[in-house]
Amino acid sequence: ARDILQETLKFLYISQVPGTFIPDDLLIIDEMWHNMILFTPQYHAFSQQHFKKYFHHIPAGKKEKEERKRVLDENPEKARAAYLEKLENLVSIIYDHLGEDTVVKWFREYPVKYSKDRIKALRK
């Protein structure tokens, strides 16, 4: 849990950079962020201390999800290319700010170690 918390704190740091998002491979980081938010007073104090404001977690809304699905249905290749470009930008941000080790951990190790199925199993 400490490792995941540390990586979540790193994610929150880089999330201040435009173009940062949480891809499905980083579900475990998103889950930890949710857990941090549950401790609202502590999370609020953390946000104020590190970001000088309350740092909101704003998930994709219904309209955004519907638009993504529409674009995917209309032109899957174009949607995939756009996503890969967005992902490439994210990996560049992570590499530039946090280094190669973080890129490897988040995109090679975490998707295997903390897949959706593994996370479900850990909850039991």
C-alpha positions as CSV (number, residue, x, y, z in Angstrom):
1,A,0.0,0.0,0.0
2,R,2.9,2.4,0.7
3,D,4.3,1.9,-2.8
4,I,0.9,2.6,-4.3
5,L,0.5,5.7,-2.1
6,Q,3.9,7.0,-3.1
7,E,3.1,6.5,-6.8
8,T,-0.3,8.2,-6.3
9,L,1.5,11.2,-4.8
10,K,3.8,11.3,-7.8
11,F,0.8,11.1,-10.1
12,L,-0.9,14.0,-8.3
13,Y,2.3,16.0,-8.7
14,I,2.4,15.5,-12.5
15,S,-1.3,15.9,-12.9
16,Q,-0.7,19.6,-12.6
17,V,0.8,19.4,-16.1
18,P,-1.7,19.9,-18.9
19,G,-2.4,16.7,-20.8
20,T,-2.2,14.4,-17.8
21,F,-4.9,11.8,-17.3
22,I,-5.3,8.4,-15.7
23,P,-5.3,5.6,-18.3
24,D,-6.9,2.3,-17.5
25,D,-3.4,0.8,-16.8
26,L,-3.2,3.0,-13.8
27,L,-6.4,2.0,-12.2
28,I,-4.7,1.2,-8.9
29,I,-3.5,4.8,-8.7
30,D,-7.0,6.1,-9.3
31,E,-8.3,3.7,-6.6
32,M,-5.7,5.0,-4.1
33,W,-6.7,8.6,-5.0
34,H,-10.3,7.7,-4.2
35,N,-9.2,6.4,-0.8
36,M,-7.3,9.5,-0.1
37,I,-10.3,11.7,-0.8
38,L,-12.4,9.6,1.7
39,F,-10.3,11.2,4.4
40,T,-11.6,14.6,3.4
41,P,-10.0,16.8,6.1
42,Q,-6.6,15.3,5.6
43,Y,-6.9,15.3,1.8
44,H,-8.1,19.0,1.9
45,A,-5.0,19.9,4.1
46,F,-2.7,18.0,1.8
47,S,-4.2,19.7,-1.3
48,Q,-3.8,23.2,0.3
49,Q,-0.2,22.4,1.4
50,H,1.0,21.1,-2.0
51,F,-1.3,22.7,-4.6
52,K,-2.4,25.9,-2.7
53,K,-6.0,24.8,-3.5
54,Y,-8.4,21.8,-3.1
55,F,-7.3,19.5,-5.9
56,H,-10.5,18.0,-7.3
57,H,-10.9,14.5,-8.8
58,I,-13.1,15.0,-11.7
59,P,-14.0,11.8,-13.5
60,A,-15.3,11.7,-17.0
61,G,-19.0,12.6,-17.2
62,K,-21.7,10.9,-19.0
63,K,-21.5,13.3,-22.0
64,E,-17.8,12.8,-22.3
65,K,-18.1,9.0,-22.2
66,E,-20.9,9.1,-24.8
67,E,-18.8,11.3,-27.1
68,R,-15.8,9.0,-26.8
69,K,-18.0,6.0,-27.6
70,R,-19.6,7.9,-30.6
71,V,-16.1,8.8,-32.0
72,L,-14.9,5.2,-31.4
73,D,-18.0,3.8,-33.2
74,E,-17.7,6.2,-36.1
75,N,-14.0,5.8,-36.8
76,P,-12.2,3.3,-34.6
77,E,-8.8,3.8,-36.2
78,K,-9.0,7.6,-35.8
79,A,-10.1,7.2,-32.2
80,R,-7.3,4.8,-31.5
81,A,-4.7,7.0,-33.1
82,A,-6.0,10.0,-31.0
83,Y,-5.8,8.0,-27.8
84,L,-2.3,6.7,-28.6
85,E,-1.2,10.3,-29.3
86,K,-2.6,11.4,-25.9
87,L,-1.0,8.4,-24.2
88,E,2.4,9.2,-25.8
89,N,2.1,12.7,-24.5
90,L,1.4,11.4,-21.0
91,V,4.3,9.0,-21.1
92,S,6.6,11.9,-22.2
93,I,5.3,14.0,-19.3
94,I,5.9,11.2,-16.8
95,Y,9.4,10.5,-18.3
96,D,10.4,14.2,-18.2
97,H,9.2,14.8,-14.7
98,L,9.6,11.5,-12.9
99,G,12.0,9.5,-15.0
100,E,12.3,6.2,-16.8
101,D,11.8,4.0,-13.6
102,T,8.3,5.5,-13.1
103,V,7.4,4.9,-16.7
104,V,8.4,1.3,-16.4
105,K,6.6,0.8,-13.1
106,W,3.4,2.4,-14.3
107,F,3.2,1.0,-17.8
108,R,4.9,-2.4,-17.5
109,E,4.7,-3.5,-13.9
110,Y,1.4,-2.1,-12.6
111,P,-0.8,-3.3,-15.5
112,V,0.2,-6.8,-14.7
113,K,0.4,-6.6,-10.9
114,Y,-2.8,-4.5,-10.5
115,S,-5.0,-5.4,-13.4
116,K,-8.8,-5.0,-13.0
117,D,-9.1,-8.7,-12.1
118,R,-6.3,-8.5,-9.6
119,I,-7.7,-5.5,-7.9
120,K,-11.1,-7.2,-7.6
121,A,-9.4,-10.2,-6.0
122,L,-7.5,-8.0,-3.6
123,R,-10.8,-6.5,-2.4
124,K,-12.1,-9.9,-1.3
